[in-house]
Amino acid sequence: MIKLIVFDWDDVFTLGSKEGYFKCYHEALKGVGVHLEPEEEKKRILAKWSKPHKEELKELLKEHPELVNKACKIYEEKFFSGIYVDHLSLVEGSRELLERLSKKYILAIATGANPHVLKDEVFPKFSIPDVFSQILYTYNIDDPEMHKPHPYMLTKIMNKQKAHQRETIFVGDAKTDVQMAQAANVTPVVVLTGHLNKKEAEELGVKYVIGDVTQIEKVLAQVG
């Protein structure tokens, strides 16, 4: 019987996250005078996906470590200026889904999203209901080794919510989401609104793959 549902946020509930982040990283590189070919830029961003932006910029600027701090400031200026939020749209029907799920399950979030932007900008913009018992942010975890795909985030949430691994599912869109769930012995569910396609998810050993988060109730009917 499922008791706890933990969600990633970006590209699970809000679409356009990838494009928003990519734009901010590109502007940061441009601001410090560094050019990467588009495919190389994308490859480096994805290599550190879900990590804090400083880790991403260290990867993007690995030949120019002296520029990382300046690039971080530019990234933050762009990110908080609205570039990221302006790229977002909400998965249709997901607000109503959360209201329904909250009546039956404990809901939580494990995300690499920025705490201020998520709570103070994204949630109000899309009128997200106050249904989450816990939100754990990568930004609040000092040790980068504890970030996804390490099971730390899920384990911490399960401990606080007093939920067993068998009573928990994790809904995400990326390879690191799947790996974190598997490392925590939690059932992963992949939505196809983010990084993975159906074939890639199945190759990672994922049994439950859905078009978008509003189809999660079909999975819950199967796993309890």
Disulfide bonds with the S-S distance in Angstrom:
none
